[in-house]
Amino acid sequence: NENFAKELANESMMYGEYYEKATNELLKEDKRLYKDVKGRDIMLRLGIWMQTFKDCSTSHMAELMIQGANGIETDVHRTKDGVLVLFHDDTLDRVSDGVGKISDYTFEELRKVKIYGNSTIGFYDRIVTLREFLEKFSQYDIRFAIELKEEGVEEDTLNMINEFGILDKTTFTSFKYDYISKIKELNSKARVGWLISEVTNETIKKLLDIGGEEIAPKA
């Protein structure tokens, strides 16, 4: 809603130097709620439709909330100096002025990278940490899908989700079976989803073997 947008706009240091300008432009547009024909909940996938902001930026997530989403999916990487950050791709090239892998940069170096936004309103965003994201969004009554993008982020990601008290609202996902298996090993109550190219009897059995809850084949 508009109050939510303005609240985020006031935090322009976190959301990008031009966030307020972009948000004001956004508030002029028609607001649409994304619901299916039966009115069921929808998890809006970051990056599939957004034109104003780019995937996994905090401004993008704020826009999803403004548009009526009741869940956010995002992706976790680890920087060269061990910080958990949100970014969809493994490399910076597609949606920013940076090049190369996330894991080759320290967090302070990534702070200088500009994520391309809407060029017509001069908007750029910044890469943020998982902690910064949770500090803002964990307070809202929404669901979270956290995709684990690389090996070794499982325990720290799980611990942070627990710290913010949203384990019951979170699904940990990955294309890598070992990553979601590790989550279950750490906490059997954590909800996991396996992103997979094809569902077979074997993949269903493997998911059930670890007590997995969700399987998500390619559309």
Phi, psi and chi 1 to 4 in degrees:
 res  aa     phi    psi   chi1   chi2   chi3   chi4
   1 ASN       -  174.3   57.5   47.2      -      -
   2 GLU   -64.7  -38.2 -173.2  167.9  -25.0      -
   3 ASN   -62.6  -40.1  -71.2  -25.1      -      -
   4 PHE   -61.4  -44.3  178.8   79.9      -      -
   5 ALA   -62.1  -43.3      -      -      -      -
   6 LYS   -68.0  -36.3  -72.9 -179.7  176.3  177.6
   7 GLU   -59.9  -44.6  178.1 -174.2  -13.6      -
   8 LEU   -67.8  -37.1  -68.2 -179.6      -      -
   9 ALA   -60.3  -32.7      -      -      -      -
  10 ASN   -68.1  -13.5  -70.4  -27.0      -      -
  11 GLU  -107.0   48.9  -60.8 -179.5   21.1      -
  12 SER   -63.8  -22.8   57.2      -      -      -
  13 MET   -60.2  -39.0  -73.9  -68.7  -70.5      -
  14 MET   -82.8  -36.8  175.1  175.0  172.6      -
  15 TYR   -97.9    6.9  -65.5   97.9      -      -
  16 GLY   111.7  144.4      -      -      -      -
  17 GLU   -60.9  -26.1  150.2 -179.8   32.4      -
  18 TYR  -109.2   21.3  -61.4  105.0      -      -
  19 TYR   -61.9  -44.6 -177.6   82.9      -      -
  20 GLU   -61.6  -41.4 -174.0  164.7    5.8      -
  21 LYS   -61.4  -43.2 -175.4  177.5  179.8 -178.6
  22 ALA   -67.2  -40.9      -      -      -      -
  23 THR   -65.2  -42.5  -57.7      -      -      -
  24 ASN   -60.1  -39.4  -71.1  -23.1      -      -
  25 GLU   -63.7  -41.8 -171.9   72.1   17.6      -
  26 LEU   -62.8  -39.9  174.9   65.8      -      -
  27 LEU   -67.7  -14.5  -70.0  172.5      -      -
  28 LYS   -79.1  -18.3  -63.2  175.3 -174.3  176.9
  29 GLU   -82.8  162.4  -60.4  175.8    3.2      -
  30 ASP   -66.8  133.1 -175.1   34.0      -      -
  31 LYS   -91.5  127.7  -50.1  -58.4 -175.3  -57.4
  32 ARG  -120.7  135.7  -61.3  175.2  -58.5  -81.6
  33 LEU   -95.7  128.2  -63.9 -178.4      -      -
  34 TYR   -93.4   98.1  -70.7   80.2      -      -
  35 LYS  -129.1  150.3  -58.8  -74.0 -175.1  179.7
  36 ASP   -84.6  178.7   70.0    8.4      -      -
  37 VAL   -65.8  -21.8  -68.5      -      -      -
  38 LYS   -97.2    5.5  -65.0 -176.9  179.5  178.4
  39 GLY    74.1   19.3      -      -      -      -
  40 ARG   -78.1  162.0  -66.2  173.6  -62.4 -170.0
  41 ASP   -64.6  148.2  -66.3  -10.0      -      -
  42 ILE  -128.2  134.9  -66.4  176.2      -      -
  43 MET   -98.0  110.4  176.5   76.6   71.1      -
  44 LEU   -79.7  122.2  -71.8 -176.5      -      -
  45 ARG   -77.2  125.0  174.0   65.9  173.4   88.3
  46 LEU   -62.8  129.9  -63.5 -174.9      -      -
  47 GLY   100.5   -4.4      -      -      -      -
  48 ILE   -91.2  -19.7   60.8  172.6      -      -
  49 TRP  -141.7  -12.4   59.4  -86.1      -      -
  50 MET   -69.5  131.7 -175.6   56.3   54.1      -
  51 GLN  -109.8  -27.5  -64.3  178.7    2.2      -
  52 THR   -78.9  -40.7  -53.0      -      -      -
  53 PHE  -126.9  162.3  -51.7  118.1      -      -
  54 LYS   -99.0  158.0  -64.2  -60.4 -177.3 -175.8
  55 ASP   -60.8  140.3   30.7  -26.3      -      -
  56 CYS    69.3   10.0  -75.2      -      -      -
  57 SER   -85.5  152.8   69.4      -      -      -
  58 THR   -66.8  -32.0   44.6      -      -      -
  59 SER   -65.1  -36.1  -60.4      -      -      -
  60 HIS   -62.0  -44.1 -170.9  173.2      -      -
  61 MET   -65.4  -40.0  -62.1  171.8 -162.1      -
  62 ALA   -61.4  -39.7      -      -      -      -
  63 GLU   -63.3  -38.7  159.4   65.1   -8.9      -
  64 LEU   -59.5  -42.9  -63.8 -177.7      -      -
  65 MET   -64.0  -43.3  -64.9  -79.8  -71.3      -
  66 ILE   -59.9  -37.3  -66.6  166.5      -      -
  67 GLN   -78.5   -4.9  -65.9  -72.2   -4.7      -
  68 GLY   105.0   11.0      -      -      -      -
  69 ALA   -67.0  144.8      -      -      -      -
  70 ASN  -114.7   19.2   47.1   30.9      -      -
  71 GLY  -159.3  150.3      -      -      -      -
  72 ILE  -128.5  132.9  -68.9  177.2      -      -
  73 GLU  -109.4  132.7 -169.1  -84.8   -5.0      -
  74 THR  -145.6  176.4 -170.2      -      -      -
  75 ASP  -129.8  137.2  -50.3   77.3      -      -
  76 VAL  -112.2  130.5  174.9      -      -      -
  77 HIS  -123.1  168.8  -65.4  -97.1      -      -
  78 ARG  -118.1  135.4 -167.2 -172.2  -64.9  -81.1
  79 THR   -78.4  173.1   64.8      -      -      -
  80 LYS   -57.7  -33.4 -175.0  177.6 -179.3  179.7
  81 ASP   -99.8   18.1   53.6  -19.4      -      -
  82 GLY    90.8    7.5      -      -      -      -
  83 VAL   -86.2  136.0  179.8      -      -      -
  84 LEU   -82.2  122.8  -62.7  179.6      -      -
  85 VAL  -127.5  162.6  -64.0      -      -      -
  86 LEU  -103.2  125.9  -55.2 -174.2      -      -
  87 PHE  -166.8  139.9 -158.2   73.5      -      -
  88 HIS   -75.1  -52.6  177.2  -96.2      -      -
  89 ASP   -80.5  162.1  -64.6   -1.6      -      -
  90 ASP   -75.8  -25.4  -66.1  -28.0      -      -
  91 THR  -120.6  162.5   61.2      -      -      -
  92 LEU   -84.8  -16.4  -65.5  164.8      -      -
  93 ASP   -57.6  -40.5  -53.9   56.2      -      -
  94 ARG   -68.7  -39.5 -177.1  175.6   64.4   89.5
  95 VAL  -125.0   17.3  -64.0      -      -      -
  96 SER  -146.1  178.2   81.2      -      -      -
  97 ASP   -91.5    8.8   63.1   -6.8      -      -
  98 GLY   -97.3  169.6      -      -      -      -
  99 VAL  -135.5  152.5  -65.3      -      -      -
 100 GLY    92.9 -176.0      -      -      -      -
 101 LYS   -80.4  146.6  -65.9 -179.0  178.6  179.9
 102 ILE   -55.6  -41.7  -64.9  -73.3      -      -
 103 SER   -70.0   -9.0   57.9      -      -      -
 104 ASP   -91.3   -2.4  -71.7  -19.8      -      -
 105 TYR  -114.0  147.6  -71.8   76.6      -      -
 106 THR   -77.5  165.2   66.5      -      -      -
 107 PHE   -65.0  -40.0  178.7   61.0      -      -
 108 GLU   -62.1  -35.6  -73.8  -53.1  -49.2      -
 109 GLU   -67.0  -39.8  -70.2  169.8  -22.4      -
 110 LEU   -66.8  -29.1  -73.9  176.5      -      -
 111 ARG   -59.4  -26.2  -87.1  -65.0 -154.4 -150.0
 112 LYS   -84.4  -11.3  -59.9  172.8 -175.3  177.0
 113 VAL   -76.3  134.6  172.5      -      -      -
 114 LYS   -97.2  124.7  -70.2 -177.3  177.5 -179.7
 115 ILE   -87.5  127.4  -57.0  175.2      -      -
 116 TYR   -64.4  134.5  -58.7  134.2      -      -
 117 GLY  -115.0 -127.7      -      -      -      -
 118 ASN   -99.8  109.7 -171.4  -36.2      -      -
 119 SER   -65.0  -22.8   59.4      -      -      -
 120 THR   -71.8  -21.0   62.1      -      -      -
 121 ILE  -118.0   12.6   54.0  175.1      -      -
 122 GLY    65.4   36.1      -      -      -      -
 123 PHE  -101.2  131.7  176.9   79.3      -      -
 124 TYR  -129.8  151.7  -66.2   94.1      -      -
 125 ASP  -120.8  177.6 -149.7  -31.7      -      -
 126 ARG  -126.5  156.1  -54.4  -69.6 -178.4 -173.7
 127 ILE   -74.4  137.3  -67.3  173.3      -      -
 128 VAL  -122.8  164.7  -61.9      -      -      -
 129 THR   -83.9  162.0   65.9      -      -      -
 130 LEU   -60.2  -39.0  175.3   60.5      -      -
 131 ARG   -62.3  -45.3  177.9  171.5  -65.6  -80.8
 132 GLU   -60.2  -42.3  -72.5  171.2  -33.5      -
 133 PHE   -60.3  -47.1  164.6   69.5      -      -
 134 LEU   -69.2  -33.6  -67.7  175.3      -      -
 135 GLU   -59.8  -33.3  -75.8  172.5  -10.9      -
 136 LYS   -88.9  -46.5  172.1   50.2   59.3 -179.3
 137 PHE   -97.6  -16.5  -69.4   94.2      -      -
 138 SER   -67.5  -20.1   63.6      -      -      -
 139 GLN   -75.6  -13.2   63.0 -173.7  -65.9      -
 140 TYR   -93.9  153.7  -64.2  100.7      -      -
 141 ASP   -82.4   72.4 -174.0   21.9      -      -
 142 ILE  -135.3  166.3   57.5  176.1      -      -
 143 ARG  -101.0  157.5  -63.5 -162.7   60.5   81.1
 144 PHE  -127.4  136.5  -59.7   88.0      -      -
 145 ALA  -119.4  115.7      -      -      -      -
 146 ILE  -109.4  110.3  -53.4  -65.7      -      -
 147 GLU   -87.1  127.5 -176.1  178.0  -18.0      -
 148 LEU   -87.5  113.3  -51.4  168.5      -      -
 149 LYS   -93.8  -12.5  -62.4  -69.9  -87.9 -167.4
 150 GLU  -152.4  157.6   59.6 -174.5   81.6      -
 151 GLU   -66.9  140.8 -173.7  177.1    8.7      -
 152 GLY    97.6   -5.2      -      -      -      -
 153 VAL   -94.6   -4.8  -57.9      -      -      -
 154 GLU   -60.4  -53.5  -56.5   94.4  -23.3      -
 155 GLU   -66.5  -45.4 -174.7  168.3    5.5      -
 156 ASP   -65.8  -37.2  -72.6  -14.7      -      -
 157 THR   -65.3  -46.6  -58.4      -      -      -
 158 LEU   -59.8  -44.2  176.2   61.5      -      -
 159 ASN   -61.5  -38.5  -72.4  -17.4      -      -
 160 MET   -71.2  -37.7 -159.2  171.1  -65.0      -
 161 ILE   -61.9  -41.9  -67.4  -62.6      -      -
 162 ASN   -63.6  -41.4  -85.4  -39.2      -      -
 163 GLU   -57.8  -38.0  177.9 -174.4  -22.4      -
 164 PHE   -89.9    1.7  -78.2   85.2      -      -
 165 GLY    70.6   32.2      -      -      -      -
 166 ILE  -122.0   25.1   58.2  169.3      -      -
 167 LEU   -58.9  -38.6 -176.8   64.4      -      -
 168 ASP   -72.0  -11.4   60.7  -27.6      -      -
 169 LYS  -109.2    8.8  -60.3 -166.4  -63.7 -176.7
 170 THR  -120.6  137.9  -59.8      -      -      -
 171 THR  -117.0  127.1  -59.0      -      -      -
 172 PHE   -91.7  126.0  -60.3   88.8      -      -
 173 THR  -124.7  159.7   69.8      -      -      -
 174 SER  -169.7  154.7 -177.2      -      -      -
 175 PHE   -77.9  -16.8  -74.7   97.1      -      -
 176 LYS   -96.0  116.5  -58.8  -70.9 -171.4 -179.7
 177 TYR   -58.5  -39.5  177.6   80.1      -      -
 178 ASP   -61.9  -30.6  -71.3  -13.0      -      -
 179 TYR   -70.3  -44.6  -61.0   -0.4      -      -
 180 ILE   -74.2  -29.7   59.9  170.9      -      -
 181 SER   -63.5  -38.8 -179.9      -      -      -
 182 LYS   -63.7  -40.7  179.2   65.5  174.0  178.4
 183 ILE   -58.7  -46.5  -69.0  -71.3      -      -
 184 LYS   -64.1  -34.8  -80.0  -65.5 -170.3 -178.1
 185 GLU   -64.4  -38.1  178.5 -174.7  -39.2      -
 186 LEU   -75.0  -37.1  -67.6  166.0      -      -
 187 ASN  -154.4  106.3 -173.0  -23.1      -      -
 188 SER   -65.6  -17.7   61.0      -      -      -
 189 LYS   -84.8  -12.2  -65.6 -178.3  179.6  178.1
 190 ALA   -69.3  139.9      -      -      -      -
 191 ARG   -89.4  132.2 -173.7  177.2 -175.4   87.9
 192 VAL  -127.3  153.6  -58.3      -      -      -
 193 GLY  -134.9  136.7      -      -      -      -
 194 TRP  -101.5  117.8 -167.4    4.9      -      -
 195 LEU   -85.2  125.5  -50.0  177.2      -      -
 196 ILE  -147.9  150.8 -162.1  165.3      -      -
 197 SER   -78.7  -30.6   57.7      -      -      -
 198 GLU  -149.8  135.1 -177.4 -178.2    1.9      -
 199 VAL   -90.7  125.8  177.9      -      -      -
 200 THR  -130.6  169.3   65.7      -      -      -
 201 ASN   -59.2  -35.7  -70.8  -24.8      -      -
 202 GLU   -66.9  -43.5 -178.9 -178.5   -3.3      -
 203 THR   -69.1  -36.2   55.2      -      -      -
 204 ILE   -62.6  -43.1  -68.2  172.7      -      -
 205 LYS   -63.1  -43.3 -178.3 -180.0 -176.6  -55.7
 206 LYS   -61.4  -40.2  -75.1 -173.9   70.8  173.9
 207 LEU   -66.4  -43.6 -174.3   65.5      -      -
 208 LEU   -65.8  -30.9  -67.9  175.6      -      -
 209 ASP   -61.0  -30.0  -76.6  -14.0      -      -
 210 ILE  -101.4    5.1   61.2  169.1      -      -
 211 GLY    78.5   24.9      -      -      -      -
 212 GLY   -67.5  151.5      -      -      -      -
 213 GLU  -105.0  -28.9  -69.2   81.0    9.1      -
 214 GLU  -132.9  146.1  -61.5  179.6   16.8      -
 215 ILE  -131.6  133.8 -165.1  163.2      -      -
 216 ALA  -129.8   94.9      -      -      -      -
 217 PRO   -76.0  162.2   28.2  -33.8      -      -
 218 LYS   -62.8  139.8  -86.2 -171.4  175.7 -179.1
 219 ALA   -71.2      -      -      -      -      -
